[in-house]
């Protein structure tokens, strides 16, 4: 009789996840560096996080401008983690990417644990689901982006695993609070899991379940209230400025039919091999519900809930759908488990093997395509926002303020005062941010001598006789992608 091959220990298996996460991200960084000749981030928002982190780590204050408390960050927990690198005088690039790699590996580990609650198939839980996540191109892109996405993914998975494992309500509440401190929409998943504590259980009476929900809510509040109080102190609102600014900036998009907006939200997260998992996802959740395993099926509602929230308030798909990326791990794990159940109904082995091969090929193909997407995104930010900030630092008189729509790289590389046309750190602009006449009046009244923006964002201002172009990035990469170049204007 043949012996089953020895399986790696959990510690060794976890080490493999983290090693593969490192290799997956390193390849993206290498492709971007070879194409661009420099390190960078694929989003200007990553530089906003760096500004907050630098002030927090070096000055001990949560601010965008030194000495001015700011409620402009939607991810205070991510800024706090980034600030450790500045406090320890570590290279911010190494520290930031290291965190991305760590949370990609940790998310793979948590995917393994969550999947093991859903299926007895060890190979599916231990290898297929975690490795699918490690090489899913959106998530590798996110791990190398300098953004909080993988921290949010990890905490979302950890919250669901703790719910499945029936860990203490206080622990669940704390995780839910940390999740919301990473992204405000984490509150929706927290509410989902909190509601799940009331589901009937053979080992807990209704009184015990209600008591557990109370403990959950109390710890959630303990984790969250200091941040809400800070927002109220700094800006007069409970939620960060970014929430109000983004919804005001894109309010015109909410005029479309809501159902159409909601369906459109699924295009970015399903762009990849995970599209093949959609039938299995639906079948698996249906089977769980039919078997009355409501607790196991509950986190799958996150796949519906998060796109619904964005369709309602911020129906945008840009930057490869970064706001929707947190649903991808749930599509993967529920999709794989459901597909396994679906294939138990299909006896044709050739079909199963063909499906598995197609899935693997698509996963690899999109992973490679994603590396090029990442390199292009980094190139655009480097030769637009970073280049413009370096030019203003070197060519404009010191101390004179600049108005800018994208403030991350501008503030990181040029220390002069900045007025934020997008309202993230200048919330007073939010009520009239799409009224170009009032916006120009506001810039001039606030003493801005220069402005940095893409002409199509503010065409009326760009054509105004009192506004004169003095610099263009002239970035060929951006033009090759069919986009325009960032320009610097002098306000006369």
SEDOMAR-310731 format. One record per residue (C-alpha): y, z, x; residue in one letter. Coordinates in steps of 0.02 Angstrom, whole numbers, plus 50000, padded with zeros to 5 digits. Layout:
% residues N
YZXA
...
END
This chain:
% residues 492
500005000050000X
501704995250066X
502985008950085X
504695006650013X
505965003650150X
506945019150200X
508645020150119X
510215025850211X
510775043550177X
512305045750065X
513375049650218X
512805033850308X
513055023550151X
514825030350131X
515155026150313X
514625008250279X
515845007150134X
517295012850242X
516805001550387X
516714986350273X
518374991250196X
519144991450369X
518414974450412X
518944966950245X
520754972450267X
520804968450453X
520354950350416X
521824948750295X
522994956350423X
522344944850559X
522574929250452X
524354934450408X
524784938250589X
524074921950652X
525054912150522X
526684921950534X
526704929550709X
527274946350642X
526714961150538X
527434963050364X
527124967650183X
526844955150040X
528084964049924X
529864970149944X
529354985349842X
528284991049988X
529874992650090X
530635003149950X
529195015349970X
529505015450158X
531345020050132X
530885034850021X
529505040050141X
530635039050294X
531955050150213X
530635062350152X
529715063250318X
531245063650430X
532515072950322X
531425082650199X
532295075150048X
531685063749909X
533045050849916X
533385032449941X
535095035350016X
535195050250134X
535915065450048X
535775058049872X
534245063649770X
533495048449685X
532325046049536X
531995027849581X
530185029649636X
528765026949513X
527525033649641X
528105050149717X
526335054449773X
526215038249873X
527925041449951X
527345058949998X
525775052350084X
526775039050176X
528035052150232X
526695061250331X
526685046850454X
528555048250481X
528465067250496X
527115065450631X
528065051150717X
526635039150690X
526855020350683X
527235017150499X
526225001050500X
524635009250564X
524825024150448X
525195013750292X
523775001450319X
522625015650368X
522945023850199X
522585007350112X
520925005550203X
520475023750169X
520785022249983X
519855005549973X
518345014050052X
518555029549945X
518665018549789X
517025010249838X
516235027349857X
516895032849689X
516285016449611X
514545020849673X
514635037949591X
515325031549426X
514045017549418X
512625029749451X
513105038749290X
512965022349193X
511305015649260X
509725022149344X
509665006349452X
510005013349625X
510254996449709X
511574991749580X
512495008249597X
512305010549786X
512654992849845X
513104979249720X
514544988049632X
515374996049786X
515244980549894X
515894969549754X
517414980849748X
517664980949937X
517744961849945X
518644958449781X
520164948949840X
521474957349730X
520954974449793X
520924969349977X
522654961749952X
523204978049874X
522474988550015X
523504978550141X
525074978050033X
525854994850076X
525834998949890X
525075013249790X
523805002349698X
522225008249787X
522755026549775X
522935023849588X
521245015149579X
520385029149676X
521115042949567X
520695033449406X
518885031649461X
518835049849521X
519475055649351X
518115045849261X
516755052049379X
517315070049352X
517275067049163X
515505060149173X
514935074449286X
515715087049166X
516715095549301X
517935109249253X
519355105049134X
520595112049261X
519955099549390X
520095085149267X
521875090449222X
522385091149404X
521665073949438X
522545067049284X
524185074249347X
523975066549519X
523535049949438X
525165050349339X
526145055149494X
525475039149570X
525935027849424X
526705033349257X
525435023049159X
524115035049224X
524645045749077X
523715033548963X
522065035749053X
522385054549057X
522585054448868X
520975044248851X
519975056648955X
520805071448870X
520255064548702X
518515062348773X
518395081148801X
518325083048612X
516795071748591X
515275080948521X
514155088848653X
512535098548634X
513065111348766X
514805115048698X
515465120948529X
517025113948450X
517985129448504X
517435127048684X
517925108748680X
519655112648611X
519855126348741X
519375113948876X
520685101748813X
521985115648820X
521545119649001X
521595101049042X
523325099048964X
523975114749052X
523445108949226X
524075091449189X
525775098949147X
525765110049302X
525505094749413X
526785083949322X
528215095249266X
529055097249438X
529215078249453X
529885076449275X
531135090349308X
531705081849468X
531965065349374X
532985074549243X
534035082749379X
534295066949481X
534585054149343X
534635062949175X
533005054849115X
531215061149120X
530425044849180X
530975036449341X
532405023849340X
531185010049381X
530365011549211X
531985008449118X
532604995349241X
531044984649236X
530894985049047X
532744980449029X
532614966349155X
531144958049068X
531534962648888X
531684944148841X
529824941948877X
529364954048739X
529994942048606X
528384931748615X
526934935348497X
526164952048550X
524354946148537X
524734931148648X
525594942448775X
524104954148776X
522844940148806X
523924933148945X
523834949749036X
521984946449072X
522274930549172X
522684938849340X
521324952349344X
519974940049289X
520444927149422X
518914928949532X
517044931449528X
517254945549401X
517544932449267X
515644929749267X
515434948149222X
516404946849058X
514874943248946X
513904957549026X
515404969049007X
515494965948820X
513604967348799X
513484983348901X
514864992448809X
514134986848643X
512424993748694X
513175010448744X
514125011848581X
512585006848481X
511585020348570X
513005032648530X
513375035448714X
515215036348674X
515675046948825X
514935033948943X
515825019648856X
517505028548843X
518265023449013X
517935005148971X
519365006948846X
520525007248998X
520174988549015X
520994986348844X
522305000048854X
523194995749017X
523494977248974X
524074982848800X
525384994148878X
526044980348990X
526024967648849X
527084979748750X
528374984748882X
528244973449035X
527254957349003X
527334950149180X
525974942249285X
526884939949450X
526264945849620X
524464941749571X
524564953849425X
524764969449533X
525124980349383X
523454975249305X
522394977049462X
521814994849416X
520704987749278X
519724976949400X
518544990849462X
518104994949281X
517754976649245X
516624976449397X
515604991949363X
515424989849175X
515164971149198X
513764973349325X
512894986849223X
513034976549064X
512434960649150X
510904969949213X
510524975149034X
510834957448973X
509644950049100X
508274961649044X
508274950748889X
508074934948995X
506374932549076X
506844916949175X
506974922849356X
507774906649414X
509254909449298X
509524927049363X
509474921149543X
510644906849509X
511874918749427X
511784930949573X
512044916949700X
513514909849603X
514294927049591X
514114929849779X
514824912749822X
516324915249708X
516634932649777X
516654925749954X
517684910449910X
519044920449822X
519034933149964X
519464919150085X
520764911749968X
521514929049948X
521814930050135X
522894914550125X
523804921349971X
524154937350067X
524794928150221X
525954917450114X
526644932550023X
526984941550188X
527814925850258X
529004924650109X
529544942850120X
529774941650309X
530794925750308X
531794930150154X
532124948850126X
531804954950303X
532744940250381X
534244942750266X
534294961450305X
534234958250492X
535634945450477X
536784957150379X
536464971150502X
536924960250651X
538354949850576X
539304959850445X
540574973750479X
539784991050485X
540045002350336X
540474988850209X
539324989550056X
538154975949996X
537524972549820X
535724966549818X
534384962949691X
532934966549812X
533404982449902X
531824987349997X
531924977850160X
533834977250145X
533974996250150X
532564998650275X
533284987050408X
535154988650372X
535855006150354X
537465001050264X
537775006650081X
536834996349950X
537194993549766X
535604989649672X
535784975049550X
534034978649482X
534494996449434X
533115005649526X
534305016749625X
535915012049534X
535395016349355X
537165014349286X
536924995449296X
535414995149178X
536384992949013X
537224976949074X
536064970849212X
535814953749129X
537664951449088X
538314942249242X
540154944249198X
540014963149186X
538874963549338X
540154954849448X
541534966249383X
540444981349422X
540094975349600X
541944972749634X
542434989249553X
541164998449661X
541884990749819X
540494978649864X
541114965949990X
539494956150001X
538004951949889X
536224946349926X
535214937449792X
534274921749744X
535494909549660X
534414906449506X
534384925049469X
536274925149446X
536844906949429X
538514911449349X
538964923549489X
538394911049622X
539604897949550X
541064909849528X
542614904949628X
542754922749694X
541014921849771X
540724912049930X
539034908650014X
539054913650199X
537194913450244X
535534906350186X
533854911150257X
533364892650256X
531534897950252X
530414882550251X
528904892650190X
529794897450031X
530384879749997X
528624873150028X
528044884749887X
529344877049772X
530504892049776X
532304894149832X
533024903349982X
533894920149979X
535774919250010X
537144930950067X
538834929649979X
540554936450016X
541514943249867X
543324937849884X
END
